[in-house]
Amino acid sequence: MKKVLLISYSQTGQLTNLAENFLSPLRNHSDIFVEHCQLQPETAYGFPWRFLSFFNTFPETVHLKPAPIIPPKLQHEMYDVIIIAYTVWFLSPNQPITAFLQSEQAKLILKDTPVITLIGCRNMWLQAQEKMKGLLKQCEAKLIGNIVKIDQCNDWVSFITTPVWLLTGKKKIKGFQSAGIAESEIQDTQRFGLQLLKYFNDNYPLDRTIFQGMGAVKIDEKLMMSEKVGVRSFHIWGKLLLKCGKISPSFRKMMLCGYIVFLIAMILTVVPISSVIKRLFKPLLQKTLDEQKRYFAQPSGE
Ligand SMILES: Cc1cc2nc3c(=O)[nH]c(=O)nc-3n(C[C@H](O)[C@H](O)[C@H](O)COP(=O)(O)O)c2cc1C
């Protein structure tokens, strides 16, 4: 009997849908046990988000200091493979997933276990996956594959549609493509579940070859530099806001408002500027960019 565990946390159900599509080829086989554990925060995050609460979660999220979750009750102590399905919050894994990965329970079940990460986010996941790799390393887990699905709208349109969705709950605004991941892409996740099933049926070892050549991830060259700048800025401002909060919650709120203005200005300037710089220096940078692309695409490869 092969045992598969999928851990996820989703607010709108989009990631749950992605996770269930991955699991569907594995279900209804008498020799495969499938468990989908959906994490629950001790205090629920509201959806749609209130404007300030949305931004106020960023310091703890980026510094991996998550709010507590209800410890999940798992049916087994060991699994053949564990899938960590997660969404990205501020270029980091979302808080409930981080809370789980920092728990003693995670350390016990993940030790020496093959892990597949399944990401559903707007478009920026490279730095979140770097943090994920660190969290998995602390649990001594073996990352064998990564699958990523991003929002269907292009970068600039989703810069409007995703926040509108998260802050109002409205997925569709007039004149724009719907926010979120395309239904066809969600269903495409079944290909990867099927591949895992093949590995089980053929008794292949679960290693880093599992999703190679399947287009499991796509690296957007344009976003590599923006994410690097973004993660540094989040780190510094996050630290500052945590310190302000120790002085007084209202001082933190005031500084946060200043930061929101700075952040929006940064997104509107850094992303286009870095893309212009990259275009200008592309011939010189190409080798480094290709190396970085290969690095971020691991272990699945593009
Ligand atoms: C607080 C917050 C921050 C987010 N930050 C990012 C981000 O940095 N990069 C990104 O691609 N998507 C980001 N998203 C979008 C999510 O990754 C995800 O696509 C969306 O929240 C839907 O996920 P759900 O399945 O939990 O409903 C963010 C969402 C939230 C709620």
The ligand as an SDF file (V2000), in Angstrom:
LIG
                    3D

 31 33  0  0  0  0  0  0  0  0999 V2000
   -1.7630   38.2740    1.6740 C   0  0  0  0  0  0  0  0  0  0  0  0
   -1.5380   37.7900    0.2540 C   0  0  0  0  0  0  0  0  0  0  0  0
   -0.3310   38.0510   -0.3890 C   0  0  0  0  0  0  0  0  0  0  0  0
   -0.0970   37.5640   -1.6780 C   0  0  0  0  0  0  0  0  0  0  0  0
    1.1410   37.7420   -2.2460 N   0  0  0  0  0  0  0  0  0  0  0  0
    1.4240   37.1420   -3.4340 C   0  0  0  0  0  0  0  0  0  0  0  0
    2.7480   37.1940   -3.9800 C   0  0  0  0  0  0  0  0  0  0  0  0
    3.6890   37.7270   -3.3810 O   0  0  0  0  0  0  0  0  0  0  0  0
    2.9670   36.5910   -5.1810 N   0  0  0  0  0  0  0  0  0  0  0  0
    1.9750   35.9680   -5.8820 C   0  0  0  0  0  0  0  0  0  0  0  0
    2.2440   35.4750   -6.9700 O   0  0  0  0  0  0  0  0  0  0  0  0
    0.7120   35.8760   -5.3850 N   0  0  0  0  0  0  0  0  0  0  0  0
    0.4140   36.4360   -4.1830 C   0  0  0  0  0  0  0  0  0  0  0  0
   -0.8620   36.3320   -3.6400 N   0  0  0  0  0  0  0  0  0  0  0  0
   -1.9090   35.5450   -4.3670 C   0  0  0  0  0  0  0  0  0  0  0  0
   -1.9710   34.1200   -3.7990 C   0  0  0  0  0  0  0  0  0  0  0  0
   -0.7510   33.4420   -3.9790 O   0  0  0  0  0  0  0  0  0  0  0  0
   -3.1130   33.2790   -4.3830 C   0  0  0  0  0  0  0  0  0  0  0  0
   -3.0200   33.2080   -5.7640 O   0  0  0  0  0  0  0  0  0  0  0  0
   -4.4890   33.8050   -4.0100 C   0  0  0  0  0  0  0  0  0  0  0  0
   -4.4790   34.2820   -2.6860 O   0  0  0  0  0  0  0  0  0  0  0  0
   -5.5800   32.7320   -4.1170 C   0  0  0  0  0  0  0  0  0  0  0  0
   -5.2550   31.6390   -3.2680 O   0  0  0  0  0  0  0  0  0  0  0  0
   -6.2950   30.7360   -2.4390 P   0  0  0  0  0  0  0  0  0  0  0  0
   -6.3040   29.3770   -3.0760 O   0  0  0  0  0  0  0  0  0  0  0  0
   -5.7660   30.6840   -1.0220 O   0  0  0  0  0  0  0  0  0  0  0  0
   -7.6100   31.4060   -2.4990 O   0  0  0  0  0  0  0  0  0  0  0  0
   -1.1230   36.8420   -2.3570 C   0  0  0  0  0  0  0  0  0  0  0  0
   -2.3420   36.6170   -1.7190 C   0  0  0  0  0  0  0  0  0  0  0  0
   -2.5550   37.0620   -0.4310 C   0  0  0  0  0  0  0  0  0  0  0  0
   -3.8700   36.7670    0.2410 C   0  0  0  0  0  0  0  0  0  0  0  0
  1  2  1  0
  2  3  1  0
  2 30  2  0
  3  4  2  0
  4  5  1  0
  4 28  1  0
  5  6  2  0
  6  7  1  0
  6 13  1  0
  7  8  2  0
  7  9  1  0
  9 10  1  0
 10 11  2  0
 10 12  1  0
 12 13  2  0
 13 14  1  0
 14 15  1  0
 14 28  1  0
 15 16  1  0
 16 17  1  0
 16 18  1  0
 18 19  1  0
 18 20  1  0
 20 21  1  0
 20 22  1  0
 22 23  1  0
 23 24  1  0
 24 25  2  0
 24 26  1  0
 24 27  1  0
 28 29  2  0
 29 30  1  0
 30 31  1  0
M  END
$$$$
